[in-house]
Amino acid sequence: MKAQRLEAALGHRFARPELLGQALTHRSFGSPHNERLEFLGDSVLNCAVAAYLHERFAELKEGELSRLRASLVRQEALADIAQRLALGDFLRLGEGELKSGGSRRPSILADALEAIVGAIYVDAGFDAARAVIDHLYAEATSGIDPGGAGKDPKTALQEILQGRRLPLPRYGLLATHGEAHAQEFEVECVIPDLGIRSTGSGASRRSAEQQAAQRAITEIKP
């Protein structure tokens, strides 16, 4: 039943369910684990995102497209999508990783998401994988500003607010989770003049602030 919930969230039903099981298996749990699928999924993801950007932004140069793609496939962006899928609830981790909060670690979440993309490619081909990627990235790509290609979210948000002559956002630490060697930070980004209060989480306070800033950008009306 858990696998069916994840398939519904992904928008893909596996003809070979064992591929999804492998994609969700961290090497600490045993073999077959997800590292080979992660390797494949990384390339499929980059290709699909590059194709999307090439089709949508005909006016951008190669360097701008490359920077924009990099911002969409970086670890923080992947971990954000994985968190929205509650992917940590489905992972198979060894006892040590479970105790150290591995199910919340951005690197493990990002790697598992790439492995799932690779599993979908093996299961049903590139078109099926791209359809899932387009679905998962709908929120992230809806607020893309081609003029800000490659800028990190905090910088982009600052420039948007400055352009509207509004005060800069306030960032505050809400909570810290996990052991000292595997902490996860939860922060908020507040823009009082626009009534926006977004949250983000990450393995560092900086990455959490970047996630919160990206979510704030998507809430700002044109």
Phi, psi and omega in degrees: 000321179298317180297323179294324177295319179292319178300320179295320179292326179284329185082028179216129176258120184285128171286332177239087185302335181296336178293320177295319178300318179293320180298332182268002184260114177282152183300335179292341181276324182146192180242152359284133180258187193263008189292323178291320178293325177298316178303315180291315182298326178302315180290319179297316180299313180299320180294315182295317179293320178298318179297318179299312182294322179298321181286322186277324186242077183292340185273347184278145177278169184302316181297321179293319177297320180296316180294321180292318177299316180301322180291332182276335183251007178293163185304317182298320180294318179294318180295326178297314178297317180299321179293322178295331177277355187055041186298330180301333180289343185256349185290147174253110185239153174292165185302319181296317179293323178298315182292331183268009177081030182299332181290349178249356185287125183305321182295319180290319179295315180296317180297320180294322179295318176298321179296322178296319176300316177297321179295320179294321178299314179294322184288321189217003176097176187293319183299320179293319179296318180293323179299319178292318179298315178300321179295314183291330183265006184304317181291316183293325184272345183294330183255019182293130174252108182300335178289342180251025184306125175088353179282144177288154187303321182295318178294316180298317180295317179301316182293323177299314182291320178297323178295335179260007180058041179251153177299156179292155181291157176254133178249136179221144179280124180267318184195159173232128183243156173088175179286166185301326184273355181214054184280153173233130183257140176240123183232166175235151176241122185241129175236087187304319184296336180253000180066031183253132175221105182245158180237160177208159179220154180185173182286346174224159179297324180297313181294326177294319178294322178297318179295318179296321179295318179298318179293326177294321180301318182291343180269347182283125181282143180301000000 
